[in-house]
Amino acid sequence: LEQAAIIELVSFGKWIFVSTAMMFLATQADRLLLGKIFPLALFGVYSIAVIFAELPKQIIGQLSGKIIYPVMAKYSHLPRSEFRRKILGKRRLILMPLALLVALLTGFGDLIIDFLYDERYIQAGWMLSLLALGMWPLILYATVDRSLYVIGKPAYSAFGNFLKFLYMVIFIPLSYKFAGFFGAVLVVAMNDLPVYIVTGFGLKKEKLSCFIQDIYATIIMVGLLGICILIRLALNLGIPGIDNL
């Protein structure tokens, strides 16, 4: 076996392993911690909200593995400026429909719960709205983080998921202590911010930053959410989830 190839394979593979392990711990931390904190009935209600809130996550997971990763691998040999331009062009087409989906789930998530479930699950309404909004940072980094993999820089993802795990372990108990159930769910909703920050740092360092596009996409998502809220107010439905909080 060629020694240089072995060293490269082991060096790259160890970060893939670490990243996968950290991602598993980070994504399961809320179930482990909230399962101990929440009463069983409320944890079941939370689980219902998570199923709907993670719809954008499921979509981006499929797109990432089957479309985004192969396309980025195809263009990874290009100069960084050209590679970045290709990423921005393809990514724009993905962000817009996902921005609409996040806005709809945040703006009307409680109505979905009211329609599908009885009053025992009413608290899932505000949880769904909050958790759906928290999917936005994940969408932003998950539509571009594979570019770091294809240029041989998976360490950023591993470190980001490690920080996400620490964030959950530290702040879920603290937020529950000071702000109750709402505080704990709020921490879970914002749990992708550490990964987004680390990924953004890595992209900037590797001359692949998408930060300006992130700002524009976020403005569009907030605008769409504002329209949803205006529709609710016009129909006397109140602010998403607030009435059930």
N, C-alpha and C positions, 0 to 999 in steps of 0.2 A: 504494500500500500504506500502511496505517496505521502510522505510525512507532512508536507505543507497542506495537503488536502485534509488530512486527519485533524491537524491543529485547527484549521478553519471550521471544519464540521463540528468539532467538540466545542469550540468557542461560541459559535452561533447557536448550537443546540442547547447548551446549558442555559442560555438566556430564554430560549423558548420554553424550556422546562420550568424555570423559575417564574416566568410570566404566567404560564398556565396555572401553576400552583397558587400564585398570588391572586389571580383572577378568580379561581374557585373559592378561596377563603373570603375575598372581598364580596363576591356576589351572594354568598351564603351567610354572611355575618348578620344580616338583618333578621333572617329566620332564626338563627341560633340565639341572638340576643333578645329579640322581641318575643320569642317563644317563652323566654324566662320571665320577661317583664309584664307582658299583656295577659289578662285573663284569657282562658281558652276560647271563649265565645268571641271576644274582640279580636283575637289573633286570627280566628276563622274569617271574620269580616275583613280584616286587613288583607288576608290571602286572596279574597275575592277582588279587592281593589287592585292588587298587584297583577292579577291575570289580565285585566283590561289595560292597565297603565303600561304594561310591558309590550303591548302590541307593536309600537314603533321599534322597540329593541329587537323583537323577533324578525321584523322586516329587514332591519339594517344588518342583522346577523346573517340572513340568507344572502342579501346583496353583497355583503363584504366577502363571504367565502366563494360565491359563484361568479361574481362580476367584478367587484372593485379590486380584489387582490390580483386576479389574472390580468386585468387591464393595466394596473400599475406595474406589474412584473414585465409586461410587454414594453413599456416605455422607460423602464428604469435605467437603460443604457444611455439615455439622452443626457445632454448637459443639464445641470440642475435648473437653470432658468427655463429651458424648454420643457423639462419634466414637470416643473411646477405649473406652467401654463396649461399643460394637458390635464393635470389634476384638477385645476380650478374649473376648466371647461366642463369636464365630466361630472364633477361634484355638484355644480350648480343645478344640474338636471335632477339630482337626487334630493337636494336640500329643500327645494320648493314644495313638492308634495308632502314631504315629511313635516315641514313647518305647518302645513294645513292640518295634517293629522293630529299633531300635538295641540294645536289651537282648538280643534274640535273636541278632543278628549278632555282638555282642561276646561273648556267653556261649557260643555254639555255632559261631562262625565257623570255628574250626580243624577241627571235625568235618565241616563242609561240604567243606573242602579235602581232608581225608582220604578222604571218600567219592567225590569227583569226580576226584581226581588221584592219581598214584603218589608214591612217596617222594621223587622229585626235586623236588617242589613243597611239601615238608613245611614249609619256612620261611614259606610264604604264610599258614600258620595263625595264627601270632602277629601277623603284619603285618595280617591281616584284622581280628582282634580289636581291635588298637590303632587302626587307621584307622577302624573302625566307631564306636568310642567317640568319636573326634574329630569325627564328623559332628554331634554334639549341639549345639555352639555354632552351627553353620551352620543347623540346623533352627530354633533359637531366633530368630536374626535374620532368616532368610529368610521366616518366617511373619509378619513385621511390618514389614520395611524398606520395603515398597512404600507404606506409609502416608506416608513421607517424600517419596516421589515425587509422590503425588497432591496434596500440599499445596505442591508446588513447591520442595522442598528436596533435590535429588539430590546436592548437594555432599558430604553425609556419606558416601554410598556410595563416591564417588570417592576420598575421603581414606582411608576404611577399607581399600579394596582396594590403595591405594598403600602403606599401612603393612604390609599382608599381604605384598606383593611384597618390600619391604625386609626384613621378618622372615625370609622364605624365603632370600633372597640372603645374609644375614648369618649366620643360625643353622644352616642345613643344613651348610655346610662346617665350622663350628666344632664342632657336635655330632658330626659324623662323626669329626673329629680326636680328640675326647676320649672319645666313647662308641661309636664304630664304627657298624655298620649299625643297631643298635637306636636309637641317639641320633638318627640322621638320620631314621628313620621316625617317631620320637616327635615331632620338630619338625614334620614334615609333618602328623601327626595333629592337632596343636594349632594349625594355621595359620589357623584361622578366628577365633581369639580376638581378634586386632586389629580385625577387622571387627565382631565382636560388641560390643566395648567402644565403638568409635566410634558404631555404630548406637544403642547404649544411651544414650550421651551426647546424641545428636541427639534421640532420643525424649523424654528427660527435659526437654531444653531446649524442645521443642515441645509439652510437656504431654501426651505420648502414651506415657509410660513403661509397660512391661509387666514390669518387673523382679520384682515380687512374684509374678506368674504364672510367670515363669521359674524362680523358686526352688521353687515348689510342683511344677512339671512336672519339674524336675531331681530332686527328692526321689522322685517317683514312678518316674522312669526308673532311678535308683539302686536303689530297692526292687525293681523288676522284674529288674534285673541281679543283685541279691543272691539272688533266688529261682532264677535260672538257675544261679548258682554253687553254691547248695545242692543243686540237682538233680544237677549234675556230681559234687559230692563224694559224694553218696549212691550214685552209680553208679560211683564210683572212677575218674572221668575227669580229676581234677586241676583246677587253675586254668586258665582259657582261654588257650591258646597257650603257657603257660610251659614245658611239657614239650618243645616244639619250638624253643624259643628258643636 
